[in-house]
Amino acid sequence: MCDHHEPKSIEGRKGARETQSQKKSTSEMKKAGLVFIPCPGIGHLVSIVEFAKRLIDRDDRFSITILVIKPPSSHPSIDSYTNSFSASYPLIQLIDLPQLHPPNSLELSNSHENYLTLYIESFKPHIKDVLGNLIGSTHSHPNSPRLVGLVLDFLCLSMIDVGNEFGLPSYLFLTSGAACLGLGLYIPTRHDRVSTEFSESDPEFLIPGFINPVPPRVLPSAVFNKDGGYAALLKLGKRLRDTKGIIVNTLLELESHAISSFCDDQTPPIYTVGPLIDVKGEAQNKLGSPWSHSKNNNIMKWLDDQDPLSVVFLCFGSMGIFGAPQLREIAQALERSAHGFLWSIRVPPTTTTQGKAENPEEMLPDGFIERTRGKGMVCGWAPQAEVLAHKAIGGFVSHCGWNSIMESLWNGVPLVTWPMYSEQQLNAFTMVRELGVAVEMRLDYRGGGFGGDVGTL
């Protein structure tokens, strides 16, 4: 074991903190202010808000300000979420940063990761202004919280420089699991030896945090892009060791091998705080449109009528969008499987010339809805946390976003992995090969295919 910074959980620190707090005089009980900076995107925002809520619930001497960087494209669900949140937790303040012009679209075509890091870095002047105002408020109003640190999402690690300007320590909040942290730490180490991007023809890698050798096919596509994604991830990986600690949304019991492998003098202390789950589905209930909410009751009533463990839930996250041909293939597989299903389909909002979203049912095979009525249900949005907690759900086909994985494990729902982008393939590899808690989606040329994988649940 590494006594200098043995992995810690939030529960393990509670007793020590309470003992120390009892010794503090009243004058020393001033609130400590933290500034959280999540990546653009609703999934990252919800995850970091859940962490903020947990901190406040455990110690109300914290005051937390979350700086919301909105995605370059419109995302009304973020506005809906932020507008409805603040009244519930007065010690957590959400500040919308101004919308800025995104980088050149050529950067997006080269690499999504590099595009986002450039976009986030453009907010540095605005973040400096916010930090300056918060510190100034402390000087002018003695009862104001004293700003003590930054909590940064992975793609926001360039803000370490901003924190240093104000003498503030920075901590990483990792919305993915500890195994993904291993890749982030491995990229700079490997680059010192190889000095080039990854190749799909490379042999399997021995990456810290993984028990098994990792095949190139499960790595994020960015690591194969020399001038875009790889350069961005290399730069971010080097900044990991500049943080004062790494906070991971995972459980020590789940990823004990990964976490213990980072116990060395070169890696900042690791703190496990998971699972950060919106058990009541409060966040998701704030995200859907009024049309979505009207469908919510129909979904739950339909599930109430199904037998226990009889329904497979298919949901692929806020960015999990399939084209019509793929949707038809999935529909045919579901029909062949003869299993009950609840299928959440997202379509892009500009798929028609009028700029309105298509009805997902219109993209499915003729007669599919009628033939599967009673046995299956198709919806455009579903309250995922609430659905996964329902007794009728017997399996979950997921894109393997980490939040979705945590919700599935929390509710004891068997998982079929269908990773789509970013680190999701690595998450799927972790669940299937490393931990053995999921079934891998397979390509079956003999015709079983997806329907067969559903059957294994």
C-alpha positions as CSV (number, residue, x, y, z in Angstrom):
1,M,0.0,0.0,0.0
2,C,1.1,3.6,-0.5
3,D,0.6,5.3,2.9
4,H,1.4,8.8,1.5
5,H,-1.9,8.9,-0.3
6,E,-3.9,5.7,0.0
7,P,-7.1,5.8,-2.1
8,K,-9.9,7.4,-0.2
9,S,-13.7,7.5,-0.4
10,I,-15.9,10.4,0.6
11,E,-17.3,8.2,3.5
12,G,-13.8,7.5,4.8
13,R,-13.1,11.2,5.3
14,K,-16.4,12.1,7.0
15,G,-15.4,11.1,10.5
16,A,-12.0,12.8,10.5
17,R,-13.6,16.0,9.1
18,E,-16.2,16.0,11.8
19,T,-13.6,15.5,14.6
20,Q,-11.5,18.4,13.2
21,S,-14.6,20.7,12.8
22,Q,-15.5,20.2,16.5
23,K,-12.1,21.8,17.4
24,K,-12.7,24.9,15.3
25,S,-13.8,28.1,16.9
26,T,-16.8,29.9,15.6
27,S,-14.6,32.5,13.9
28,E,-13.0,29.7,11.9
29,M,-16.3,28.3,10.6
30,K,-16.4,30.6,7.6
31,K,-17.7,29.0,4.4
32,A,-15.2,27.6,2.0
33,G,-15.9,28.5,-1.7
34,L,-15.3,26.1,-4.5
35,V,-15.6,26.8,-8.3
36,F,-16.6,23.9,-10.5
37,I,-16.0,24.0,-14.2
38,P,-17.6,21.2,-16.2
39,C,-17.2,20.4,-19.9
40,P,-19.9,21.6,-22.2
41,G,-22.7,19.1,-22.3
42,I,-25.7,18.1,-20.2
43,G,-24.2,14.8,-19.0
44,H,-21.1,16.4,-17.6
45,L,-23.1,19.2,-16.0
46,V,-25.6,16.8,-14.3
47,S,-22.7,14.6,-13.0
48,I,-20.8,17.5,-11.5
49,V,-24.0,19.0,-10.0
50,E,-24.7,15.6,-8.3
51,F,-21.2,15.8,-6.8
52,A,-21.8,19.4,-5.6
53,K,-25.1,18.3,-4.0
54,R,-23.3,15.5,-2.2
55,L,-20.7,17.9,-0.8
56,I,-23.3,20.3,0.4
57,D,-25.4,17.6,2.0
58,R,-22.4,16.4,4.0
59,D,-21.0,19.7,5.0
60,D,-22.9,22.9,4.6
61,R,-19.8,25.0,5.2
62,F,-19.1,24.6,1.5
63,S,-20.4,27.2,-1.0
64,I,-20.1,26.1,-4.6
65,T,-20.2,28.1,-7.8
66,I,-20.6,26.1,-11.1
67,L,-19.6,27.9,-14.3
68,V,-21.7,26.6,-17.1
69,I,-20.0,26.6,-20.5
70,K,-22.7,25.9,-23.0
71,P,-21.9,23.8,-26.1
72,P,-21.2,25.7,-29.3
73,S,-24.6,24.6,-30.8
74,S,-27.9,25.3,-29.1
75,H,-28.9,23.0,-26.3
76,P,-32.2,24.2,-24.7
77,S,-32.2,21.3,-22.2
78,I,-29.2,22.9,-20.4
79,D,-31.2,26.2,-20.1
80,S,-34.2,24.3,-18.7
81,Y,-32.0,22.5,-16.2
82,T,-30.0,25.5,-15.0
83,N,-33.2,27.7,-14.7
84,S,-35.0,25.2,-12.5
85,F,-32.1,24.1,-10.3
86,S,-30.9,27.1,-8.2
87,A,-34.0,27.4,-6.0
88,S,-33.5,23.8,-4.7
89,Y,-29.9,24.3,-3.5
90,P,-29.2,27.9,-2.4
91,L,-25.5,27.0,-1.5
92,I,-24.9,26.0,-5.2
93,Q,-24.9,28.8,-7.7
94,L,-24.9,28.1,-11.4
95,I,-23.5,30.9,-13.6
96,D,-24.0,30.8,-17.3
97,L,-20.9,32.1,-19.1
98,P,-21.5,34.1,-22.2
99,Q,-21.9,32.2,-25.5
100,L,-18.7,32.6,-27.5
101,H,-18.0,32.0,-31.2
102,P,-16.8,28.4,-31.7
103,P,-13.5,27.6,-33.3
104,N,-13.3,27.2,-37.1
105,S,-15.4,24.3,-38.3
106,L,-12.2,22.8,-39.8
107,E,-11.1,22.1,-36.3
108,L,-14.2,20.1,-35.7
109,S,-13.7,18.0,-38.8
110,N,-10.1,17.3,-37.7
111,S,-10.9,16.3,-34.1
112,H,-13.9,16.8,-31.7
113,E,-11.6,16.7,-28.7
114,N,-9.3,19.4,-30.0
115,Y,-12.2,21.5,-31.1
116,L,-13.7,21.4,-27.6
117,T,-10.4,22.1,-25.8
118,L,-9.9,25.2,-28.0
119,Y,-13.5,26.3,-27.4
120,I,-13.1,25.9,-23.6
121,E,-9.8,27.7,-23.6
122,S,-11.5,30.7,-25.2
123,F,-13.4,31.2,-21.9
124,K,-10.3,31.9,-19.9
125,P,-10.8,35.7,-19.7
126,H,-14.4,35.3,-18.6
127,I,-13.4,32.7,-15.9
128,K,-10.7,35.1,-14.7
129,D,-13.4,37.8,-14.3
130,V,-15.6,35.5,-12.3
131,L,-12.8,34.4,-10.0
132,G,-11.7,38.0,-9.6
133,N,-15.2,39.0,-8.6
134,L,-15.6,36.2,-6.1
135,I,-12.3,37.0,-4.5
136,G,-13.1,40.7,-4.5
137,S,-16.4,39.9,-2.8
138,T,-14.6,38.1,0.0
139,H,-12.5,41.3,0.7
140,S,-15.5,43.6,0.6
141,H,-18.0,41.4,2.4
142,P,-16.2,39.5,5.3
143,N,-19.0,37.0,5.6
144,S,-18.7,35.9,2.0
145,P,-17.2,32.4,1.4
146,R,-13.4,32.3,1.0
147,L,-12.5,30.9,-2.3
148,V,-10.2,27.8,-1.7
149,G,-10.0,25.9,-5.0
150,L,-11.1,24.8,-8.5
151,V,-12.7,21.5,-9.5
152,L,-12.2,20.9,-13.2
153,D,-13.6,18.5,-15.7
154,F,-11.0,16.7,-17.8
155,L,-11.2,18.8,-20.9
156,C,-11.0,22.0,-18.7
157,L,-7.6,21.2,-17.3
158,S,-6.1,24.2,-19.0
159,M,-7.9,26.3,-16.3
160,I,-5.2,25.1,-13.9
161,D,-3.2,28.1,-15.2
162,V,-6.1,30.4,-14.2
163,G,-6.2,28.9,-10.8
164,N,-2.4,29.3,-10.4
165,E,-2.8,33.0,-11.2
166,F,-5.1,33.4,-8.2
167,G,-3.1,31.0,-5.9
168,L,-5.9,28.4,-6.1
169,P,-5.3,24.7,-6.1
170,S,-7.0,22.7,-8.9
171,Y,-8.6,19.2,-8.6
172,L,-9.7,17.0,-11.4
173,F,-13.3,15.7,-11.4
174,L,-13.4,12.7,-13.7
175,T,-16.9,11.8,-14.9
176,S,-15.6,8.5,-16.3
177,G,-14.3,5.6,-14.4
178,A,-10.8,5.0,-13.0
179,A,-9.8,2.8,-15.9
180,C,-10.1,5.8,-18.3
181,L,-7.8,7.7,-15.9
182,G,-5.2,5.0,-16.7
183,L,-5.3,5.9,-20.4
184,G,-5.0,9.6,-19.6
185,L,-1.9,8.9,-17.5
186,Y,-0.5,6.4,-20.0
187,I,-0.6,8.7,-23.1
188,P,2.3,11.0,-22.0
189,T,4.3,8.1,-20.6
190,R,4.0,6.3,-24.0
191,H,4.7,9.5,-25.9
192,D,8.1,9.9,-24.1
193,R,9.0,6.5,-25.6
194,V,7.3,6.5,-29.0
195,S,6.7,10.2,-29.8
196,T,3.8,9.5,-32.2
197,E,0.1,8.8,-32.2
198,F,-1.4,5.4,-31.7
199,S,-2.1,3.1,-34.7
200,E,-4.9,0.6,-35.2
201,S,-2.2,-1.9,-36.2
202,D,-0.4,-1.6,-32.9
203,P,-0.3,-4.7,-30.6
204,E,-2.3,-4.7,-27.5
205,F,-1.2,-2.2,-24.8
206,L,-0.4,-2.8,-21.2
207,I,-2.1,0.3,-19.7
208,P,-2.0,1.0,-16.0
209,G,-5.4,0.4,-14.4
210,F,-6.3,-2.5,-16.6
211,I,-5.9,-6.2,-15.8
212,N,-6.0,-7.3,-19.4
213,P,-4.0,-6.0,-22.4
214,V,-6.0,-3.3,-24.2
215,P,-6.6,-3.8,-27.9
216,P,-6.3,-0.6,-30.1
217,R,-9.9,-1.1,-31.4
218,V,-11.4,-0.1,-28.0
219,L,-9.4,3.2,-27.7
220,P,-11.1,6.5,-28.5
221,S,-10.7,7.5,-32.1
222,A,-8.9,10.7,-31.0
223,V,-5.7,8.8,-30.1
224,F,-5.2,7.9,-33.8
225,N,-5.5,11.5,-35.0
226,K,-2.0,13.0,-34.7
227,D,-2.6,16.7,-35.3
228,G,-6.0,16.8,-33.6
229,G,-7.3,14.5,-30.9
230,Y,-4.0,12.9,-30.0
231,A,-2.3,16.2,-29.5
232,A,-5.1,17.5,-27.3
233,L,-5.2,14.3,-25.2
234,L,-1.4,14.4,-24.8
235,K,-1.6,18.0,-23.6
236,L,-4.4,17.2,-21.1
237,G,-2.7,14.0,-20.0
238,K,0.4,16.0,-19.0
239,R,-1.7,18.3,-16.9
240,L,-3.2,15.5,-14.8
241,R,-0.1,15.4,-12.6
242,D,-0.4,19.2,-12.0
243,T,-3.6,18.7,-10.0
244,K,-3.7,18.5,-6.3
245,G,-6.1,15.5,-6.4
246,I,-8.2,13.4,-8.7
247,I,-11.9,12.9,-7.8
248,V,-13.4,9.9,-9.6
249,N,-17.1,9.0,-10.0
250,T,-16.6,5.4,-9.1
251,L,-16.5,2.9,-6.2
252,L,-13.3,1.5,-4.7
253,E,-15.0,-1.8,-4.5
254,L,-15.8,-1.7,-8.3
255,E,-12.4,-0.6,-9.6
256,S,-10.0,-1.5,-6.8
257,H,-7.4,-2.8,-9.3
258,A,-7.4,0.4,-11.3
259,I,-7.3,2.7,-8.3
260,S,-4.6,0.8,-6.5
261,S,-2.4,0.9,-9.6
262,F,-2.3,4.7,-9.4
263,C,-0.8,4.7,-5.8
264,D,2.6,6.1,-6.5
265,D,4.6,9.2,-5.8
266,Q,4.0,10.5,-9.4
267,T,0.2,10.5,-9.3
268,P,-2.0,13.0,-7.3
269,P,-4.2,11.4,-4.5
270,I,-7.3,9.6,-5.8
271,Y,-10.7,10.2,-4.2
272,T,-13.6,7.9,-5.1
273,V,-17.0,9.6,-4.6
274,G,-19.3,7.4,-6.6
275,P,-21.7,6.3,-7.6
276,L,-23.0,9.9,-8.2
277,I,-26.6,9.0,-9.2
278,D,-29.7,11.1,-9.5
279,V,-31.7,8.3,-7.9
280,K,-35.0,10.3,-7.9
281,G,-34.5,11.3,-11.5
282,E,-34.9,15.0,-10.6
283,A,-32.3,16.2,-13.2
284,Q,-33.8,14.1,-16.0
285,N,-37.3,15.4,-15.2
286,K,-36.0,18.9,-15.8
287,L,-34.4,18.0,-19.2
288,G,-37.3,16.9,-21.3
289,S,-39.7,19.1,-23.2
290,P,-43.3,19.4,-22.1
291,W,-44.2,16.8,-24.8
292,S,-41.6,14.5,-23.2
293,H,-43.1,15.0,-19.8
294,S,-46.5,14.2,-21.0
295,K,-45.1,10.9,-22.4
296,N,-43.4,10.2,-19.1
297,N,-46.5,9.0,-17.3
298,N,-47.4,6.9,-20.3
299,I,-44.0,5.1,-20.2
300,M,-44.2,4.4,-16.5
301,K,-47.9,3.2,-16.7
302,W,-46.9,0.9,-19.6
303,L,-44.1,-0.6,-17.5
304,D,-46.4,-1.1,-14.6
305,D,-48.4,-3.5,-16.9
306,Q,-45.4,-5.6,-17.8
307,D,-44.2,-8.7,-16.0
308,P,-41.1,-8.3,-13.7
309,L,-37.8,-8.5,-15.5
310,S,-39.5,-8.9,-18.9
311,V,-38.5,-5.6,-20.7
312,V,-35.2,-4.7,-22.3
313,F,-34.6,-0.9,-22.2
314,L,-32.7,0.6,-25.1
315,C,-31.3,4.1,-24.6
316,F,-28.2,5.7,-26.1
317,G,-27.7,9.0,-24.4
318,S,-28.2,12.6,-25.3
319,M,-26.0,12.3,-28.4
320,G,-26.8,8.8,-29.4
321,I,-28.5,9.3,-32.8
322,F,-29.0,6.6,-35.5
323,G,-29.9,7.1,-39.1
324,A,-33.1,5.6,-40.5
325,P,-31.4,2.4,-42.0
326,Q,-29.9,1.5,-38.6
327,L,-33.1,2.2,-36.8
328,R,-34.9,-0.2,-39.2
329,E,-32.3,-2.9,-38.5
330,I,-32.6,-2.5,-34.8
331,A,-36.4,-2.7,-35.1
332,Q,-36.2,-5.9,-37.1
333,A,-33.9,-7.5,-34.5
334,L,-36.2,-6.5,-31.7
335,E,-39.2,-8.0,-33.4
336,R,-37.3,-11.2,-34.1
337,S,-36.2,-11.5,-30.5
338,A,-39.8,-11.6,-29.3
339,H,-38.8,-9.9,-26.0
340,G,-40.5,-7.0,-24.5
341,F,-38.8,-3.7,-25.0
342,L,-38.8,0.0,-24.3
343,W,-36.8,1.9,-26.9
344,S,-35.8,5.5,-26.6
345,I,-35.0,7.0,-30.0
346,R,-33.4,10.4,-30.4
347,V,-33.4,12.1,-33.8
348,P,-31.5,15.3,-34.7
349,P,-33.7,18.4,-34.5
350,T,-32.9,19.5,-38.1
351,T,-33.7,16.2,-39.9
352,T,-36.4,17.8,-42.0
353,T,-36.4,20.8,-44.3
354,Q,-38.7,22.6,-41.8
355,G,-36.1,22.2,-39.1
356,K,-38.4,20.1,-36.9
357,A,-37.5,16.7,-35.6
358,E,-39.0,13.7,-37.4
359,N,-41.4,11.5,-35.5
360,P,-39.1,8.5,-34.7
361,E,-42.0,6.1,-35.4
362,E,-42.0,7.3,-39.0
363,M,-38.4,6.0,-39.5
364,L,-39.3,2.4,-38.5
365,P,-40.5,-0.5,-40.7
366,D,-44.1,-0.3,-41.9
367,G,-46.4,-2.0,-39.4
368,F,-43.7,-2.4,-36.7
369,I,-45.5,-0.4,-34.0
370,E,-48.8,-2.4,-34.6
371,R,-47.0,-5.7,-34.6
372,T,-45.2,-5.1,-31.4
373,R,-48.0,-3.2,-29.6
374,G,-48.3,-4.4,-26.0
375,K,-45.0,-6.2,-26.2
376,G,-42.9,-3.1,-27.0
377,M,-43.0,0.7,-26.7
378,V,-41.1,3.4,-28.7
379,C,-40.6,6.8,-27.2
380,G,-38.5,9.9,-28.0
381,W,-37.3,10.5,-24.5
382,A,-37.4,8.4,-21.3
383,P,-36.7,9.2,-17.7
384,Q,-33.7,6.8,-17.6
385,A,-33.1,6.7,-13.8
386,E,-36.7,6.0,-13.1
387,V,-37.0,3.4,-15.9
388,L,-33.9,1.5,-14.7
389,A,-35.3,1.3,-11.2
390,H,-38.6,-0.2,-12.4
391,K,-39.2,-3.9,-11.6
392,A,-40.2,-4.6,-15.2
393,I,-36.7,-3.9,-16.6
394,G,-34.6,-7.0,-17.1
395,G,-31.9,-5.6,-19.3
396,F,-30.3,-2.4,-20.6
397,V,-28.8,-1.8,-24.1
398,S,-26.6,1.2,-23.6
399,H,-24.1,3.4,-25.3
400,C,-21.9,3.0,-22.2
401,G,-21.7,6.6,-21.0
402,W,-20.4,6.3,-17.5
403,N,-23.4,7.9,-15.9
404,S,-25.6,5.2,-17.6
405,I,-23.3,2.4,-16.5
406,M,-23.5,3.6,-12.9
407,E,-27.3,3.8,-13.0
408,S,-27.4,0.3,-14.5
409,L,-25.1,-1.2,-11.8
410,W,-26.9,0.6,-9.0
411,N,-30.2,-0.9,-10.0
412,G,-28.7,-4.4,-10.7
413,V,-29.8,-4.3,-14.4
414,P,-27.9,-6.6,-16.8
415,L,-26.1,-4.5,-19.4
416,V,-25.5,-5.0,-23.2
417,T,-22.8,-2.7,-24.4
418,W,-23.2,-0.6,-27.6
419,P,-20.5,2.1,-27.4
420,M,-20.8,4.9,-29.9
421,Y,-18.2,7.6,-29.4
422,S,-15.4,9.0,-27.3
423,E,-14.3,6.8,-24.3
424,Q,-17.4,4.6,-24.5
425,Q,-15.6,1.8,-26.2
426,L,-13.1,1.7,-23.4
427,N,-16.0,1.8,-20.8
428,A,-17.5,-1.2,-22.6
429,F,-14.2,-3.0,-22.5
430,T,-13.9,-2.3,-18.8
431,M,-17.4,-3.6,-18.1
432,V,-17.1,-6.8,-20.3
433,R,-13.5,-7.9,-20.0
434,E,-12.2,-6.3,-16.9
435,L,-15.2,-6.6,-14.5
436,G,-17.4,-9.2,-16.2
437,V,-20.6,-7.3,-15.5
438,A,-21.8,-6.8,-19.1
439,V,-22.5,-8.6,-22.4
440,E,-20.7,-7.3,-25.5
441,M,-22.7,-6.4,-28.6
442,R,-21.5,-8.8,-31.3
443,L,-21.7,-8.8,-35.1
444,D,-23.2,-12.1,-36.0
445,Y,-23.0,-13.0,-39.7
446,R,-25.2,-16.1,-39.2
447,G,-28.2,-14.0,-38.4
448,G,-28.5,-14.0,-34.6
449,G,-27.1,-10.6,-34.2
450,F,-28.6,-8.1,-31.9
451,G,-31.6,-10.2,-31.2
452,G,-29.4,-13.0,-29.9
453,D,-27.5,-10.6,-27.6
454,V,-30.9,-9.5,-26.1
455,G,-31.7,-13.1,-25.5
456,T,-28.6,-13.7,-23.4
457,L,-29.9,-11.2,-20.8
